[in-house]
Amino acid sequence: MDRAEPNLVLGTAGHIDHGKTALIRALTGVDTDRLPEEKVRGITIELGFAPLEIGHQRVGIVDVPGHEGLVRTMVAGATGIDLVLLVVAADEGVMPQTREHVAICELLGVTRGIVALTKIDIAEEDVAELAREEVSDLIEETELAGAPIIPVSSVTGEGIEELRESLKNLIEEAPTRTTRSGPPRLSVDRSFAARGFGSIVTGTLVGGSFSVGDEVEIFPAGRTGRVRGIQNHGVDAEHGAPGMRCAINVQGIEVSQLERGCVVSHPEALIPTCTADVKLWWLSAARPTESPTSIEFLAGTAERRAQIARISAPDENQLLPGEVSFARIHIEGDPIPLLPGDRFIVRGFARTETGGTTLGGGIVLDIAPPHRRRSDPRLKADLEILARGEPIQDLGVRIERAGLTGMEQQILQLETGLERDVLQTALEQLRDAGTAAATRSHRWLSGDAVRDLERRLLDILRAYHEAEPLRPGMPTASLRGGLPDNVTRDVAELVIDGLSHSESLVVEGNAARLPDHQPTLGAEDEALVERLGEEAREAGLEPPGLRDWADRHDVPHEHFLDLLAHLERERVLVRSPGDLWFHRSSVDTLRTRVIAHLTEHGELNTQDYKALIGTTRRTAMPLMELFDTEHLTVRRDEVRVLRKASTGSDPSTLSDQ
């Protein structure tokens, strides 16, 4: 991204009445307290927003409330910020919400910031110095350690220019924190109706971009609309870029259907979930807690009641202060659209040692966790890989645990949030390494699953040959049907194609066989086959019906067909439509006569054809159709003529064409 347009968002943090809003007004000229109640009470209740022009850059500012009862609103605002402006009053120093806000920022991954030591105009010098030491000690053990601490007064203007210069340096050097890839997601922190425009939602855009005219979906409700307009701090824009504070005019959705906590994205770009596996940081100030336990789950601008349970051995079921572990979240109520890498906050219903109710937070790893016990060591091993955030390994885990069913590529994209080209490159690397394979419909299986299915198919085929030694091969439909029910047809075909390519099996027509398999006859069948050939020769063009013939020899119908098929492969019999079996010599003789007649007369009507064959309709019609299927003759109205390609052909080879 062009460093001239970093689209960074700066958020305030700090205790109530420490001067956050006044400081933003001194920096930007904008009063972010817009509600009448905020004016009357002199405190921030809702999120406030302002643009900060600094150098050649324009940064969005989110002003959050500091009241302990509004921490949920603070989290909603802090979720989309890249940098934090921690505000501590010089006359009071570090207070409970200062500590809680710092903990929340660290849990959300906000690692860059500046401390503004406000109200220095009313604080005694020694009191202000004590406040500086307190805040320095507070951030020393966090990612904000070493952040500049700038004494300022919003009333007199003292230190404001120094703060602006420090902010300018921070903004120029700071990397973006919020994700800038994947589907566009705007977590709604405010919604309202504007006369002449309709519904407006605001939030910090992460992931991809929005453009005017885009179709959008509101998650988790599933309502769809269209982007009518986009603004960034009152300035119209054709596009909303990731990291930008946006106001989006949504057409086709009533404002009553929009609320804080919902997410705007492209249609079908997200999968709302009620279950997620996460990496969890339990704060040192939180008490030891048996799991599962009830919590308040805050992600994006959404909040839900939930249950949290540690993923561990049964004897390690507690969530312990200061510990990092894996856990499973079960959300109560409406699902939340989450993606791996999303940050979240966990709050309880009783105060911690430091006065707040924030217990911890972490990173979402999996929005579609497998149905495994939390004590299953494989689950923890998989999460250790997912926690690395490496696309190739991440996809390998998801594909491997899908087992024999495999995973559709579209589902992989939805569950990971990866860009299409990143996903495709990673999958191709897995395929090249032999650790994954894809069907024609882009369903992916692990290399182990493919090898498992290969073994199963070869075992099925081997057993079939042992049970049916006379048959040249097993119908491929039956071969597929021998696999477990959760194996889709395209997966089975992928494995059969792979085995065929490696010459581990041979596919001929609609049947498959092992490469070394040859149909074999037992002694009794050898004798019977010899007898059947002679009987067919004697019958000429009047062979017996199939069922009568089988009954005459007291042979089961299916096995009798196998014997006749063997004689056909041995070029002794010819099978015609209607399941009649003729001796080849009789058919060859008739074919020679038909060719001679058509060569001399040009055509042959049905009556003359029957007379030429010299049999009843029972066999005459199938023989006529037989020569049609051999492409010897072709029917034109009521007569048959020689196909041009058949003229001059060797009659003895026509039945093989």
N, C-alpha and C positions, 0 to 999 in steps of 0.2 A: 504494500500500500504506500502511496506517496506520503512522505513524512510531512509534507505541507498540509495534508488533510488526514490527520491520524484518527479523527472521529473518537476522541477520548471523552470519557465522562468522569467528572470529579464529584465525589459525594462527601457531604459533611457527616461527622459523627461526634457524639459527645453528650454530656449530661444536660438535662433540662435547664434552661435559663442561663446557659453559659455563653450565649451570644452568637449562636450559629447564624441565625437569620440576619442579625444586624451586620455581621461580618460579610455575608454575601451581598447585602445592600451596599456596603462600603466598597466592595470589589467591583460590582457590576452596575450599581444604580437601580437594581430591580428588587422590589419587596416581594419575596416569595410567599409571604403570608397573605393569601387571597380571600380566605373565608372571614365573614363578619365575626364569628366566634373567636378566631385567632386574633383579630384586632382587639376585641374586648378583653380577652384573657391574657394577651401578650405572650402566647406560646404557640409553637407550631403543632398543629394537629394532623394535617394532611401533608403529603409530599409537596414540596415546592420546587420550581424549575426556573433556571435562568441561564442565559448564555454569558460566557466570559471571554471577552476579546483580549487576547494577551499576545503581544508580538504580532506575528502574521497568522496566528492560529485562533480558532474559535472553539472553545471547549464547552460542553454542556455541564451544568451544575445541577445536582439533585440535593435539595436541602431536606433533611430527615428530622422527624420529631425526636426529642430527647426524653420525653416522659416515659417512665417505666411501664405504663399501661399501653404504650404505643410502640413497643419493640417490634411487633409484627409488621407495622407500617414501616419502621426503620429498615427491617430486613428486605421488604419489598423494594425499597429504594436502593439499598446497598447492593442488591443482586446484580444490577447492570453496570456498576461503576468499575473503572479501571484504577483510579487513584482516590486516596482518602485525605480529607482535610480534617484532622482531629482537632476539635475545639475544646480547650480547657480554660476555665476562668481562673485568672491569677489570684483572685481573692478567696477562692474555695478549693482549688486544686483538684485532685483525682477524686471522683465520686462514683457511686455504684454503677450508674449507666455509662460512665466513662469506661470502666472495666468491661462491662458487658458489650459495649459497642466495639471496643478493641478486639475482644474475643470473637465477636461475630465477623468482623472484617477479616481476621486471620483465617477463620473457618471457611470464609467465602473465597479465600485465595487472594485477597487484596494485600499486596506486599509492598507497595510504594505509596508514600504519603509525606505530609508535612504536618507539624503540630503548630497550631496558632494559640499562643498564650494570651487570651483576651482580657479586657477590663483592667489593663495595667494602669489606667488613669485613676482607678479608685482603690487599687491594692497597695498596701504598704510594701516597701522594697523587699524586706525580709520575708514577708508572706509570699510575694511573687517568686522569690528565689526558691522558697520551700516548694511551691507548686511546680516550678521547673524541675526540681530534683525528683518529685513524686512521679511526674509524667515520664521523665527519663528512665526511672526505675521500672515503671510499668511496661514501657515498650522495649526495654532491654532484652527481655526474653522472647520477643516476638520478631516477625519478619520486618517490622518497622524500626528495629534497632538502628540507631544512628541517624534517624530522620531529623531534619532541621527543626528547631524549636524557636519560633519567631514571636517575640512579644509585640502585641498590637493593641490599639484602641480604636474601636469603630466610631467612637464619639469624637476624639481629637484627630484621628487620622495617623497617629504615631505608628510606625512600623508597617503601614499598609503597602507602601512602595517596596519595602524590603520583602514583604510577603509575596507581592506580585512578581518580583524578580526571582524568588525561590521557586514559585509555581511555574514560571516560564522555564527555568532550568529543568525542573522535574518533568514537565510535559514534553520537552524536547528529547529527553533521555529515556523516558519510560516506555516499555513495550506495552502493547495492548494486552488486557487480561481476558476479556470476554471472547468467546469463540468467533472466528471470522470465516468459518466454512460450514458446509452442510445446509440444511433447509433453513430459510429465513424464519425467525421466531421473534415475535414481539409479545412479551409478557405484559399484559395490560395493567397499568397502575392507576389509570384514570379513564373514565368514559363519561361523555356528556353529549347533548344535542346542541347543534348550532343552527340558528334560524337560516333557512335557505340552503343548508348543506346536509343536514341530517346527522347521523351518528358519527362521533369522533372518538377515537381511542388513542391513548398516548402510552409510550413506554420506550425502553432502550432496545433497539433492534440488534439481534445477534444472529450469527450464522451467515445466511446469504442476504440478498438484496430484494427489495420490493420496487416495483415500478407502477406508475399510474396506469390503470387498465388491467392490472393483474387480478385474476380470480383468487379469492382467499377463502379459507375455512376457519371457523372459530372452534377451537378445541377446548374442552372435550365435548361440547354440545353438538358439533357436527353441522352447524349452520353455515351456509355459504353466501358470499357476496362478492363485491368488486371494489378495488381501490379507486376511489373517485379523485382523491387528491392527497398529497403528502406535504407536510411542512416540517421544518427544523427551526424551532424557536421563532415561529411566525414568518419564516421565509419559505415561499413556495419552492418545491423541488419536484423534478420528474422522477427521481429515484431516491430511495432510502437506502443508505449504505450501512453495512454492519458496524456497530459501535455508535451509531447516531441516535440522539434523542429525536423521536418522531411523533408527530401527530398525524394520524391516518384517518381520512374521511372514508368510511366504509359504507358503500351503497348496497341496499337490499337487506339490511339487518336493522331491526329496531334497537334503539339505545337501551330499552328495558331488557334486551337479550344479551347485553354486554356488561361485564362487571370485572372488577379487579380479580386477577387470578386466572382469567382465561387467556389463551394464547392464540395469536393470529399467525397463520402460516399458509403455505400453498395447500390446495386440496389434496387430501390423502398423503401428506408428507410426513405425518407423525402417527405414532401408535400410543394413545393414552393408556396408562397402566395403573393397576392397583397393587402391584408387587414389584419390588426392585431389590437387587442385591447391591450393597454399598460398602465403601471403605469408610469407617467411622472413627472420628476422634472424640473421645469422651473427656470433657474438660477436667482439669485437676480440681476445680472447685465443686464439681458434681459429686454427689454421694454414690457409693457402690449401689448398684441396682440389679436385682434379679431380672432375667429376661425369660419370656417376653414381657414387655411392660408398655403401658399406654403413654403416648407422647403427642406433642403437637409438631407436625411436619411442615416445614416452610421451604418451598422451592420456587424460584422465580418470584412471582407476586402471589402465588397460590398458597393456601394454608388448609391443612386437613388434620383431623384426628387420625391417629395411626397406631399400630403396634410395631415395636421394634424388638428383634431377638438376635442374639449373638450367634454367629456361625462358628461353631467350635465343638470340641468333644463335650459329652454330657456333663463332665465334672468341671468344665470351664464356662459355666453359663452366666456368670456375672459380668456386667459392664462396670469396669473399674476406673477410678479417677486417673486421668492422665494417660490412659491406655489407648492404643490404636488397634482396631480389630475389624473383622468383616462382620456384617450384619444383614439381616433381611427386614425390609420394611413392608408391612401390610397396610395399605391405605384404606381407610373407611370412607364410604360415600363415593362421590364421583371420582373417576380416575384422573390422573394428571399426565399431560404429555411431557415425558422426560427423555433425555438422551444420555448415553455414557459421557462422563466428563462434567455433567451438571453438578453444581454445588448446592448444598442444602443445609438447613439449620434444624436442630432438634431442641425443642423446649419442653419443660416439664410443668408440673402444676403446684410446685412448692419452691421456695427460695433456696438458692445454693448458698454456700458460705460467703460469697461476695455480694449477695443481695439480689441478683437477678434470677431468672428462671431458665436461662439458656443452659442446656446440658452438654451440647456438643454439636457436631455437624460433620460433613464429609463430602465425598464424591460418589456420584452414581456410577456403577460399573456395568450393570446389566438390568435392562428393563423387561426382559422376558426370561427370568431365571428358570432352570430346569426343575422338575418335580423330584427333588432329592431331599433326604433328611438333612437338617442343618449340621448334623454330626458326621455326615459323609465326608471322608478326607478328600475325595475327588472334587467336591464342591469348593473346598478351600483352595486346593491346588489350582483349579481353573481361575478362581478369583485373583490369585497371586499373579497369574499371567495377564488377566484383563486389566489389572491395576497398573501395568507398565504402559498401557496406552499405545502399543505398537500395532498398527493395522494388520500386518501379516499374521502375527501370533494371535491377535484378537479373533480374526476370522477363522483361524485354524481351530481354536477352542470351540467356537460356535458351530462350525461344520462337524467337528468330531462328535460332539455330544448329541447332534441330530440323529446319529446312528444310521440305520439302514434307510430311513425315510429321506434323509438329506434335507437341504434348505434351499428355498427359492432365492435367487439373487436379489429380487425385489425386497424380500423380507429381511435379508442381510443388510440391505441399504437402510431400511426403515429402523432396524434395531440398533444400528451403529451410528447412523447420521453421517456416514462418510460421503464425501463427494463422489460422484459417479466415476470419474477417471481414477481417483485414488483407490476406490473399491476394485475397479477392473484390474488395475495394475497389481494390486496385492493378490487378487485371486489368480491371475495368470502366473505369478511367482509361485504360488502354492501348487498350481498344476504342473509347472515346469519342474518343481522339486519332487513331484510324485506323491505329495501329501494330500492332494484333492483332485477331484475330477468333476466334470460338468456334463449334464445331459443336454440333448438338443433344445430343451425348453429352459435351460439355464437353472437347473436344480443341481446343487453342489453336494458331493459326498466326500467324506474323508478317504484317504488312501486305504486306511484299515477297513473301513466299511466296504469298499470296493473289493478288497482281497477276501473279506469274509463272504461276500456274495458270490465271488468266483468259486470259492471252495464249495459253497452250497450247491451252485449250479452243476459243477462237475460231479459232485456226489450224486445229485439227482439223476444226471445223465448216465452215470456208471450203473446205478441201480436199475435204471430203465433197460439198459442193454442186457443186464443179467436176467431181468424178468421177461424181456421180449427179444431174444437173440435173433429171431427171424426178421424183425423189422429193421429197415436200413437206418432209421433215425427217429427221434422223438419230436412230435409236433412242437414248434417253438411256443405256441400258446400254452400247451401243457407244461412246458419247461418253465415258462414265466409263472404259471399258476402254482408251481411247486414251492415258490418262495413265500415268505411270511406276508400276511395281508397288508402290512404297512409299507410294503415295497411297491412303488408306483410302476406303471408300465414303462415310462421313459427311463427309470432307473434300471429296470431289468434289461431293457434294450441296450443301454449303455454298457452294462457288464457283458452281455452276450456279444456285442460288437467288439469289445476289448478282447475277449477270449478268442473270437474269430480272427482278429487282427494278429494276435500272438500265436495263432495256429494251435491253440489248446483245444479247440473244437472246430467242427466244420459245419457251416450252414448251407444246406442245399434246398432251395425252394423254401417251403414252410416247415422244414424239419432240420434238426441239429443232431450231430453224432460226434463221438470221440474220433480223433484222426485214425486210430488203428482198428476201429470197429468195422467188421464185415458181417453181413447177415449169414447165419449158419443154420443148417438143418440137422435135426436129430435123425437117427436111423429110421424110425417109423415115418417121419415126415419125408425123408428122402424117397422111400418106397411109394408113399402116397402121391407125391409130386410127379413121379414117373408115370403113375397110373392116370393122374388127371390130364397130363399132356396127351397120352394116347387117347383118352376119352374125348378130348377136345378135337383131336385130329379126325376121329371117326365121326363126330357130330357134324363136321363141316360147317355149313352156314346155318345150322339149326342147333346151337348149343343149348344145354339144359338151363333152366332158370337157376339163379344163384342159390336161393333157399332150398329148392328141391335137390340140387346137386350136393349141397352141404349135408342135408338130412340123409341122403342116400349113403354117404360115407360116415354118418354119425359123428360129424365134426362140428364143434361150435362155430356159429356163423362168423364171428370176428376172426377166429384163427383160420378159418377157411379162406377168408379174404386175404389174410397174410400169405397163405400158400399161393393163391392166384397171383398176388402182387409179385411174389418171388419169380413165378413163371414169366410174368411180364418183363421183369428186369432181365431175365435170362433170354428174352426175345423168343419165347416159345408161344406166348399168348398175346393177343391184342385186346385191349378193353375198349368197348364202344359206349356211347351214351346209352343210358338205360341199364347199366351194370350187366351187360352181356359180354362174355369172354369167348373169343374166337381163336382157333389155332391160326398162327401167323401164315402158314402155307395157304390156308383157305382164303384169307383176306388178300394175300399177294396175288393169288390167281384171279380173284374177282377184280382187283384193281387193274390188272392187265387188260381184262375184258372191257372194263369201263373206259379206259384210256383209248383202246382200239375203236370202240363205238363212237366216242366223242370226236376222235380224230377224223373218222370217216364222215359222220353225220353232223357234227357241230354242236348238237344239243341232245338232251335226253329228258323226255317228260316222265312224270311220276309213274304212269302205267307201264311204259316201256322199261323204266328202271326196275320196277318190281319184277317184270317178266325176265329181264336180264339176270337179276339176282336169283330168281327162281325159288323164293321162299315166301313164307307168310308175312303179313304186315308186321308181326311181332319182331322179326329180325331185319326185315327189309328197311324199315324206317331208320333204326339205329345205324345200319350200315351206310345208308345214304348220308346221315349226319356225320358219321365217322369220317367219310371222305371230305366232307365240308370242313370239319375241324382240322384235318390234315392239310388243308389248303390245296387239295387236288381239284375239287370242284367248287363252284359257287352257284347259288340259286338265283335265278332271274325270273320273276313271276312264277310260272308253273313249270319251268324247265330248269335243268342244270347244264352248265357249260364248263369246259376246262378253264381253270385260271391260266392266264398267260404265262405266269412263272412256272407252271407245271408242265407246259409243252416240252417234250423232249427229255423230261426228268427220268431218272432211274427209278422204276416202280418199286424196287426193293428197298429204297431209302425213304419213300414218301411218308410212311407211317411213323418215322422218327422226327419229322419236321414239326 
